[in-house]
Amino acid sequence: MSLKDKLDLQRLPRHIAIIMDGNGRWAKERGQDRLFGHHEGVESVRNITEACAELGIGYLTLYAFSTENWDRPVYEVNGIMELLVNTIRREVATLMKNNIRLHVIGDMNMLPGNCKTEMEEAMTMTAQNTGLNLVMALSYSARWEIVNAAKNIAQDVKDGKLAPEAVTPEMWQRYLCTAALPDPELMIRTSGECRISNFLLYQLAYAELYFTDTRWPDFRKEHLYEAILNFQNRERRFGKTSEQIQQNEEIIS
């Protein structure tokens, strides 16, 4: 039986978030430039996006470029931006064919003009698609997002649009980049690092975290199925006891 056949299709995570780590190290291990790793990582994006669409996953968020990544060498940043533009141009037809809707979260004002334009056009073209929601986190950091939300809430309170006592966790989420998205249930990080790195800090509060040594350019459908199987073997308690969870399951069944 294949890993895919072992999946319980009734218990799939609705939203999977992935930190696509290890492109540079994968390239260096092969005596290549770091940009070579980023180019090869695009095939993993295609493969995993296809796998999620096939399974019926509702949302896939990929951490493509963080706010901190702007501090990398100029040649690498420019190369990544060029790669993003060329990839989006090339892949829009595939997104349309597969009924995939593209979203972008992050500070898009920091992106080069041509990259911002390509992203906006792709989002407009795919806006009516009803299948997988593919979310690209670009020029994104969770601390930036949280601070930005706090500023907007404070401004609305100052302007009399919002009462301080009306600020609840549910209200706060409406000011985040992900306001229209459910929180991730499974977060995957490749390449052996065991940290979140400023990614969806608020939204990952109750996500199951899965870390693998596999570098992103080597990450394929079988690795995704393995992560989902691991997710399905965990007990998600959300602060409750195992006994409470079992009682709730018995009531539902």
C-alpha positions as CSV (number, residue, x, y, z in Angstrom):
1,M,0.0,0.0,0.0
2,S,1.4,3.4,-1.0
3,L,1.6,6.3,1.5
4,K,-1.2,8.1,-0.4
5,D,-3.5,5.0,0.0
6,K,-2.9,5.1,3.8
7,L,-4.3,8.6,4.1
8,D,-7.7,9.1,5.7
9,L,-9.3,11.4,3.2
10,Q,-11.9,12.4,5.8
11,R,-9.3,13.8,8.2
12,L,-7.1,15.8,5.9
13,P,-5.8,19.2,7.1
14,R,-7.8,22.0,5.6
15,H,-4.8,24.3,5.4
16,I,-1.2,23.3,5.1
17,A,1.6,25.9,5.5
18,I,5.2,25.2,4.4
19,I,8.5,26.9,5.1
20,M,10.4,26.0,1.9
21,D,13.9,25.8,3.4
22,G,17.2,24.4,2.1
23,N,17.5,25.7,-1.5
24,G,20.8,27.3,-1.0
25,R,22.4,24.5,1.0
26,W,21.0,21.9,-1.5
27,A,22.9,23.9,-4.3
28,K,26.1,24.3,-2.3
29,E,26.2,20.5,-1.6
30,R,26.2,20.1,-5.4
31,G,28.9,22.7,-6.0
32,Q,26.4,25.1,-7.5
33,D,25.4,28.7,-6.9
34,R,22.6,29.3,-4.4
35,L,20.3,30.6,-7.2
36,F,20.5,27.1,-8.8
37,G,18.8,25.8,-5.7
38,H,16.0,28.3,-5.9
39,H,15.4,27.4,-9.6
40,E,15.2,23.7,-8.7
41,G,12.9,24.5,-5.8
42,V,10.3,25.7,-8.3
43,E,9.7,22.1,-9.4
44,S,8.9,21.2,-5.8
45,V,6.3,24.0,-5.7
46,R,4.7,22.5,-8.8
47,N,4.8,19.0,-7.4
48,I,3.4,19.9,-3.9
49,T,0.7,22.2,-5.3
50,E,-0.4,19.4,-7.6
51,A,-0.5,17.0,-4.8
52,C,-2.6,19.3,-2.6
53,A,-5.0,19.9,-5.5
54,E,-5.4,16.2,-6.1
55,L,-6.1,15.5,-2.4
56,G,-8.7,18.3,-2.2
57,I,-6.7,20.4,0.3
58,G,-8.4,23.8,0.6
59,Y,-5.4,26.0,1.3
60,L,-1.7,25.8,0.8
61,T,0.5,28.6,2.0
62,L,4.2,28.7,0.9
63,Y,6.8,30.9,2.6
64,A,8.5,32.1,-0.5
65,F,10.4,35.3,0.7
66,S,10.6,36.8,4.1
67,T,11.1,40.5,5.1
68,E,14.5,39.4,6.5
69,N,15.5,37.9,3.1
70,W,15.9,41.4,1.7
71,D,19.2,41.5,3.7
72,R,20.7,38.7,1.5
73,P,23.3,39.5,-1.2
74,V,21.8,41.8,-3.9
75,Y,22.5,39.3,-6.7
76,E,20.5,36.6,-4.9
77,V,17.6,38.9,-4.1
78,N,17.5,40.1,-7.7
79,G,17.7,36.6,-8.9
80,I,14.8,35.4,-6.7
81,M,12.7,38.4,-7.9
82,E,13.4,37.6,-11.5
83,L,12.6,33.9,-10.9
84,L,9.3,34.9,-9.2
85,V,8.3,37.0,-12.2
86,N,9.2,34.4,-14.8
87,T,7.5,31.6,-12.8
88,I,4.2,33.4,-12.4
89,R,4.1,34.3,-16.1
90,R,4.8,30.7,-17.0
91,E,2.4,29.1,-14.4
92,V,-0.7,31.2,-14.7
93,A,-2.1,29.0,-17.5
94,T,-1.6,25.9,-15.3
95,L,-3.3,27.6,-12.3
96,M,-6.3,28.4,-14.6
97,K,-6.3,24.8,-16.0
98,N,-6.3,23.3,-12.5
99,N,-8.9,25.7,-11.0
100,I,-6.3,27.1,-8.5
101,R,-6.7,30.6,-7.0
102,L,-3.6,32.6,-6.2
103,H,-3.3,34.8,-3.1
104,V,-0.3,36.9,-1.9
105,I,0.3,37.9,1.7
106,G,3.0,40.3,2.8
107,D,4.2,43.8,2.2
108,M,3.8,43.9,-1.6
109,N,4.9,47.6,-1.6
110,M,8.4,46.3,-1.1
111,L,8.4,44.2,-4.2
112,P,9.9,45.5,-7.5
113,G,7.3,47.0,-9.8
114,N,7.3,44.2,-12.4
115,C,7.0,41.5,-9.7
116,K,4.1,43.3,-8.0
117,T,2.4,43.8,-11.3
118,E,2.7,40.1,-12.3
119,M,1.4,39.0,-8.9
120,E,-1.6,41.4,-9.1
121,E,-2.5,40.3,-12.6
122,A,-2.2,36.6,-11.7
123,M,-4.5,37.1,-8.6
124,T,-7.1,38.9,-10.8
125,M,-7.0,36.2,-13.5
126,T,-7.5,33.4,-11.0
127,A,-9.9,35.2,-8.7
128,Q,-12.9,33.2,-9.9
129,N,-11.3,29.8,-9.5
130,T,-12.9,27.5,-6.8
131,G,-10.3,24.8,-6.2
132,L,-7.1,25.0,-4.2
133,N,-6.2,28.4,-2.7
134,L,-2.5,28.8,-3.2
135,V,-1.1,31.5,-0.9
136,M,2.4,32.9,-1.5
137,A,4.0,34.7,1.5
138,L,6.2,37.3,-0.2
139,S,8.1,40.0,1.7
140,Y,6.3,38.7,4.7
141,S,7.0,38.5,8.4
142,A,4.6,37.7,11.2
143,R,6.0,40.5,13.4
144,W,5.4,43.0,10.6
145,E,1.9,41.6,10.2
146,I,1.0,41.8,13.9
147,V,2.4,45.4,14.2
148,N,0.5,46.4,11.1
149,A,-2.7,45.0,12.5
150,A,-2.1,46.8,15.9
151,K,-1.6,50.1,14.1
152,N,-4.8,49.7,12.0
153,I,-6.8,48.7,15.1
154,A,-5.4,51.7,17.1
155,Q,-6.3,54.0,14.2
156,D,-9.9,52.6,14.0
157,V,-10.3,53.1,17.8
158,K,-8.9,56.6,17.5
159,D,-11.4,57.4,14.6
160,G,-14.3,56.0,16.6
161,K,-14.9,53.1,14.3
162,L,-14.0,50.5,16.9
163,A,-14.5,50.4,20.7
164,P,-11.5,49.1,22.7
165,E,-13.7,46.5,24.4
166,A,-14.7,45.2,21.0
167,V,-11.1,44.0,20.3
168,T,-11.3,40.2,20.6
169,P,-9.2,37.4,19.1
170,E,-11.8,37.1,16.4
171,M,-11.7,40.8,15.7
172,W,-7.9,40.9,15.6
173,Q,-7.8,38.2,13.0
174,R,-9.8,40.4,10.7
175,Y,-6.9,42.8,10.6
176,L,-4.3,40.2,9.6
177,C,-3.2,39.4,6.0
178,T,-4.9,36.0,6.4
179,A,-8.3,37.4,7.3
180,A,-10.0,35.5,4.6
181,L,-8.2,32.2,5.3
182,P,-8.6,29.5,8.0
183,D,-5.7,29.0,10.3
184,P,-3.2,26.3,9.2
185,E,-3.6,23.0,10.8
186,L,-0.3,21.6,9.7
187,M,3.0,23.5,9.3
188,I,5.9,21.8,7.5
189,R,9.5,23.0,7.5
190,T,12.1,21.3,5.3
191,S,15.9,21.1,5.6
192,G,16.2,20.1,9.2
193,E,15.7,23.5,11.0
194,C,13.3,23.3,13.9
195,R,12.0,26.9,14.2
196,I,9.1,29.0,12.8
197,S,11.3,31.9,11.6
198,N,8.7,34.7,11.9
199,F,6.1,32.8,9.9
200,L,2.4,33.1,10.7
201,L,3.1,33.4,14.5
202,Y,-0.5,34.3,15.4
203,Q,-2.1,31.8,13.0
204,L,0.1,28.8,14.0
205,A,-1.0,28.9,17.6
206,Y,-2.6,25.4,17.4
207,A,-1.1,24.0,14.3
208,E,0.7,20.7,14.3
209,L,4.4,21.3,13.5
210,Y,6.4,18.8,11.3
211,F,10.1,19.1,10.6
212,T,12.0,17.1,8.0
213,D,15.7,16.9,7.1
214,T,14.7,16.8,3.4
215,R,15.9,19.9,1.5
216,W,13.1,21.7,-0.4
217,P,14.3,20.9,-3.9
218,D,14.0,17.2,-3.0
219,F,10.6,17.5,-1.3
220,R,8.0,15.6,-3.3
221,K,4.5,14.2,-3.0
222,E,5.6,11.2,-1.0
223,H,7.2,13.5,1.6
224,L,3.9,15.5,1.8
225,Y,1.9,12.3,2.3
226,E,4.3,11.3,5.1
227,A,3.8,14.6,6.8
228,I,0.0,14.3,6.5
229,L,0.1,10.7,7.9
230,N,2.1,12.0,10.9
231,F,-0.5,14.7,11.4
232,Q,-3.3,12.2,11.3
233,N,-1.6,10.1,14.0
234,R,-1.6,13.0,16.4
235,E,-4.3,13.8,19.0
236,R,-5.3,17.5,18.7
237,R,-6.6,18.5,22.1
238,F,-6.7,22.4,22.0
239,G,-6.2,22.5,25.7
240,K,-8.6,19.8,26.6
241,T,-7.8,16.3,28.0
242,S,-7.7,13.1,26.0
243,E,-10.8,12.0,27.8
244,Q,-12.8,15.1,26.8
245,I,-11.7,14.6,23.2
246,Q,-12.8,11.0,23.2
247,Q,-16.2,11.9,24.8
248,N,-16.8,14.5,22.1
249,E,-15.9,12.0,19.3
250,E,-18.4,9.5,20.9
251,I,-21.1,12.1,20.9
252,I,-20.5,13.1,17.3
253,S,-20.4,9.4,16.2
